[in-house]
């Protein structure tokens, strides 16, 4: 198989080979190329020692990314390319990084240290694909499998557990049996990994096309860093409305909402508030009073603990806290919602509601009529600039101050006027509003 390599990568390999060294594309770029996916990044591995690589590329802009571990980044046409010397990793004292590395002239040694067979592929035009661990077969059979003993691989670097789940979710691959057993057995290694790295992998995982299967199979792994998940697994919901337990319901909603970070994280967390708010009514059906509000606070705590950026924390916690939003029954009701929600909020909450309701029993799933009507009203409101917020009112706090109002009374009066306009009791003109108020 011939792989199309960018001109810059060809240039780097040619420079190394012309100096008498071996050089190959390696890892994800080769994997993606075999799969017919255009790689985002290209890494090169070489028999040249780091100082030899430095000397060969002294006329290029370079960054000493990690020379101690054999990596030099070369910038060509404003694009970075990592060049790493063939190496053998030493002991992993922290379950994340090797304490030392030993450079080797043998590509076989370098491929032997890699995480998964699908990533242990090397390629150059002269040799073709070097595949010592059946990586191509695993790609064709859609399998994630470690190179060598999975316990050893995961104990070397605990983040590989999340990487395995992420590859399965994003690529749609099944995790090989022994690798899967080892993931469950070694899941607590994730406690030694920085939450920033876990969060990055989690985001890619939940946005993957195979997220449902991974979330269902590996809830115990996710519970290591989101312990709020564990109580939701197999938590039964009583009543004809419910088709699944809490966790399976959550997984179905993640699966059916668009593959976008904020939406997927929202659905992952949206019903965790059900467990602490669960009660049975007189008919023996489950109730979850204010589970959305409780869930919104839980989402904020979880995402803050995992060190997501503030924008994501605030947006997801808002959406979780409001995910019980139902399509309004009138345009007036919609306008009342728009007092403290934007049109974008409404559209997003309708998307969330569609996925949420889609994971209930069949007779409760269809909200298409209500959604269509709400979107129609929303377009009318936007096109006609209809008054829904205080900033749309024809009077301001200053106007009321001149009428003798002060302090908190001004805010209360403005709210009264806004409600009156929304409900069609008064025209939104200064004269009509002041007359109505006085």
N, C-alpha and C positions, 0 to 999 in steps of 0.2 A: 504493500500500500504506500502510495506517495502522498505526503502531507504538504500542503501549501504553507510555506514559511514566509513571514514578512521579510522584506529586504534587509531591515536592520538586524534581524536575527541571523540571516544568512551571512551578513557582513561580519558579525561577531564570531560565528563558527569558522568562517574562512580565515579570519585573523589568527585564531587559536590553532587551527589545523596547519596553517602555513608555517607556524613556529614549531611544529612537531608535536603538538598536544592533541589529545582526543577532546571532542566537544559534542554535546548532544542537547537538543531540546528535551525537557524532562517534566514529568508530573501532569498537572491539570491541563496544560496546553495540548499535550499529546492525547490525553484521555478525551478531551472535547473534540479534537480533530477526528479521532476514530469514530466518535458519535455523530459527526456531521455538524457540530456546533462550532461557531467561530469563537476562538479563545479570546478572553479579555486580556490576559497577561501571558507573557512568554518568559520562562525561566530556562537558564542554560546551566549545565553541569559540565565540568572539565577536569582533566587530569593535571592541568596547570596549578601550581601552588598559588596562594593569594598574592604573594609579592611578584610572582611571574606574571600573573594576570594584570596587576597594577602597571608593571613595566610595559606590557604589550599595549595597554590602553592609556598610556600617559598623555597622549595628545587629545584625548577625549575628556569631556566633563564626567567625573566619577564621584560617587558617594561611598564612603567606607561604611556600608550598611552593617556589616558584622564580620570584619576581617578575622577576628579571633576564631570565628566559626567557619571561616572560609568564603564569606560572601562579599562581593564587590558589586555595586550598582553602576552600570554604565548608561549615560544619557545620550541617546542618538535621536535627532529630530524631535527633541523635547519629550521623548518617551523613555521611561526607565526600564532597564532590563537587568535582572539579577543574575550574576555569574557566580556559581558556587563550586568550590573544589570538591572532587570525589572525597567522601569522608566516611569514617566509622564513628558512631557516637559512643561516648563513654557512659558511665552510670548516670541515671536520672534521679538525683537526690530529692527533688521537689515535685516529682510526678508531672513535670512540665518541660524542663530544659535539661539537656545533657550538661554534666559538670565539666566535661572536657570533650574534645573531638580529636581524632587522629586522621590525618590526611593519608589517602591511599591512591595508588596509580590505577586501581581496578574498579571499573564501573559496576561490576557485580556487587562489590562491597557497599557501594553507595545505594544501589537499588534495594539491597537487603534491609536497610534501616528505615525504609519508607512505611507509611501507615497502612494503606490499602492497596490491593493488587491493581486496581484500576488507576492508581496514581504512581505505580512502580513501572512506568513505561518511559523509554527513552527513544529518541529518533534523530538521525541525521540523514541526509540524502545519500551519503556513501554507504551506510550500513543498513538503512531502513529502520523498522521498529525493533527495538530490543525489548523482549517480553519474557522475563525469567520466571514469572509467578502466575501465568495464566490470566493476566489482566484483560487481554482482548476477549477471551472466552467469557470472563465475568461481565464485561461490558455487553456482549451480545446476549448473554443470559440475564442481564439486569440484576446483578448480584453485588452487594457490598461485602467484602471479605478482607480480613487483615492479612498482611504479609507475615507469615509465620504464626507463632502462638499468640492468640488474641489477648490472653492475660498479660503476657509480657509487653505487648504493644500498648495496652491501655495503662499499665503501671508505669511505663516510660513517660507517657503524656496523657493525663486524664482528659484533656480537651478532645482527644480523639473519639471519646464516647459521643460527644455532641456532634462532632464532624460526621461520624457514621450515621447518626440520626438525620442530620441535615442532608447528606448525600442521598439517603433513602427518600426523604421527603421531596427534595428538589428534582432529582433525576428519575424518581419513580422506581428505584431499585429495591429489591428485597434484601434484607440483611441475612447473610448466611447463618445457619443454625448455631454453630459453635461460637461465632462472633456475637450473635444475639445473646446466647447464654452468658457469655463473658461480660457483656454490657450490663445485664441485670445484676450480675454478681459483683461487679466493680463500680457500680454507680456512685458510691460514696467518695470515690476519687474526685468527683466534681467539687467537693467541699474545699479542695486545695487549689482550685482554679479561680482566677480573678473573675468577678461578676461581669466586668466589661466584656471579656471574651465570651462568656456564656451567653450574655444578652445578644451579642452579634450573631452567634450561631442560632440562638432561639428565634430571632427575627427571620433569618433565612429559612429556618425549618417551617415555621407556621405559614410562611408565604409559598411553600412548595406545593406542587400539584398532588403529592401523595401524603400531605400532612395528616389527613384523617387516620390512615392506617398507623402511622408512626405515633400519633398522640394516643390512640387506643392501646397500642401494644406496649408503649413505654411510659405510661403515666407515672410509674414508680421512679423512673429516672428524672422526670421533670419535677417530681415532688421533692427531690433532694434540695433544689434551690427555690421552688415554689411550694412549700409544704401545705399551703391552702388547697392544693389540688387533691391531695390524698383523701380527705373526707368526702369529696364529691364523687369519687369512683364507687360505682355500685350503690349510690345513694338513691333509693327508690322514690319515685314521684307517683303518688296515688291519685287516681281520677281518670276519666275517659279522655281528658285533654292531652295527657302525656303519653308519648310513645316510647320514651327511653328513660334511663336513669339520668341523673344530672350530668355526669361526665360525658356519657355517650351523646346526650343532647348537645353539649358544648362542642364536641368534636364534629358533629354533623353541621353545626352552624359555621364553624371555621371552614369546613369543606365547601360550603355553598356560597360564601361571600367572596367578592372579588379579591384577587391575590395582591392586596395592598397592605403595607405595614400596619397602619393605624387601624384599619378595619379588622385585620386578622388578629391583632393583639386584643382589640375590643372583644371579639367573640371568644377568644381564649379565656378571658377573665370575666365575661359579662354575667355569668350565673353562679359564680363562687359564693355570692352573698346568699344563695338559697339555703345552704346548709345551716348557718347560724340563725336563720329566720323561719325555719320550717315549723309548721304546726298542722294539726289535723282539725278540720271543721266538723260540725255535727254529723255530716254525711260520710265522714271518713276520708275525705279528699284532702290532698296537700294544699296548704296555703303558704305564701312566702311574703308576709307583709313587709313592705319597704325593702325588699331584697335588692332592688336596683340601687337605692341610696346607700345601703350598707356595702354593696358590691363596688360602688364607685370609690368609697373610702378604701376598701381592700385593694382595688386596682392601683390607687395612688401609692399606697404603702408598698405594694409589690414592685411596681416599676421604679419607685424611688430607691428601694433596697437594691435593685438590679442596676442602678445608676443609668437608667435611660435619660435622655435629654429632657429638659423641663417642658419643652413644647409637646413632646410625645406623652409625658406623664399627665399634663393638664388636659390634653385633647382626649386621650383614652379614658381617663377617669370621668370626664364630663360625659362622654358617650355611654360608658357603662352605667353611670348614675341616672341617665335619661333613656336607657334602652327600652323601657316599658311604654314609651310614646306610642300611641295608637293614632291611625289616620283620623283627623277631626271630622265631626259630623256636620259642620257648617263652616262657611267662610269666616264668620265672626269668631268661632272657636279657634280657627287657624290664626287669626290676627292676634288673639290673646296669647297664643304660643309665641308669636313673633315679637312680643314685648321684650322677651329675654333670650330669644334664639334667632339666629340669622337664617336666611333662606337656605344657605349651605348646610346649616345644622339640620334643618327639616329634611332636606333631600338625603343626607347621610343617615338620619334616624329611620327614614323609610326603608333604605337599603338594609339597615340592621334588622328592622322589624320583619322584612321579607324572609331573611335567613333564619331569624329566631322562630317565626311562625312555621316556616317550612320544616322544622324539626319537631313539630307537634303531631298529634294524631291527624289523619288525613282531613277530617271534616273541619279542622281549625286552621288549615294552612293557607287558604286563598284570601289574600287581602288586595287583590289586583284592582277591584272596583274602587275601594277607598283610596288606594294609592294614586290611581289615575285622576280621581276627582281632586285630591289634595294638590297634586302637581298642576292641575288646570287652574285652581284658585290661586296658587302661588305665582304662576305666570301672570295672571290678571293683576294681582297686587303689585308685582314688580313693574309691569308695563305701565300701569296707571299711577304709580307712585302713591299708592294708598297709605294713609297714616296708620302705622302700627307701633311706632316707638316714640319716646319723648322728644327725640331730635326732629321728628316729623311734625310735632305740634306747632301751631301758628302762634303760640305764646310761649314765653320762657320764664324762668325764675325771676328775671329782672322785671318783667311785666307784672308779676304778682307782688313783687316787693313794692312797686309803685302803688299797688292797690291796698297796701297796708299789711300784707301777710309777711311772716318772717320765720326763720328757723325751719324746724321739721315740718311745720304746717305747709310750707311751700311745696315740698316734695309730695305730701299727701294730696294736696289740691291738684298738682300736675297729674298724678296718677288717676285721680277722679276724672279729670278732663279727658285723659287718654282713653279710659274705659268708655266714657260717654261717646267719644268720636267713633271708636271701634264698634260700638253697639248701635250706631246710627241715631243717637239721641240729640246730637248737635253737629252743625257743620264746623269743619276745621278752618275757621277764620278767626282772626283776633277779636273782632267785635262780637261774634256769636259766642265765642268761648268765654269772654269776660262777662257777657250778659248772663250766660248759663251759670257761671260761678257765683255771681253776685245776686 
